[in-house]
């Protein structure tokens, strides 16, 4: 059987690929860049009391994050183009739709929630696998070069990790009917949260991690600790999987309270990188 794309090669591949690259680059770098300029340069002294780690990383580390993020954006674009083309060839059966009336607004909201839960689950378990010592040094160690991450570290991934970070959308698009704008908002939300978790500042109020409801929502401190201590705090948006699997760092709540605006009582200890070879 011979598969024929409905569109011309130029539009089907080249045109769509260029569109994806432009969208990804023009969405990520300006937002991450503005966050960096505001919190790490312009208002650095004003926001210092909210810093999770008192010190700032060296300039070379930030430049590395900046450059490596481009690899991730290219991989995300590659996944998008592959899904688009395979959908046109009827190899993948994509269930996106364009009219809200087709399923209703209630379903659109429900599908967003369901997609976010799926992303959370995929991220947690893929993240844990990447921390396996047989995988870590080849893939995830790139991301963990940022022990004290900046907003530019949000997409600082090895290309294999970038693939694992982005490919969760494929089964979702094939199984779950998703309005195009719901999907677009989800990917934008995921990017914003990723930048926030790598910002290096804690803005949530004291008591967040012990509140019966709010404790299930992650904090910037939660992911910052992951960059410092490596083996724990694997979750993304929510603190569900870490809590039920016992992978939260035991001192997470204590360090969070110490990170909330005000004078720091002590500096968070950082486990040496040599620990990675022993775990």
Secondary structure, DSSP 8 states (H G I E B T S, - for coil): -----SS-HIIIIIIHHHHHHHHHHHHHHHHHHHHHIIIIIITTTTTGGGBSSSS---HHHHHHHHHHHHHHHHHHHHHHHHHHHHHHTTSS---EES-GGGT-HHHHHHHHHHHHHHHHHHHHHHHHHHTSHHHHTTTGGGGGG-TT--GGGGG---HHHHHHHHTHHHHHHHHS-EEHHHHHHHHHHHHHHHHHHTS-B--S-TTGGGSTTGGGB--HHHHHHHHHH-SS---SSBSHHHHHHT-S-TTHHHHHHHHSSS--SS------GGGGGT-
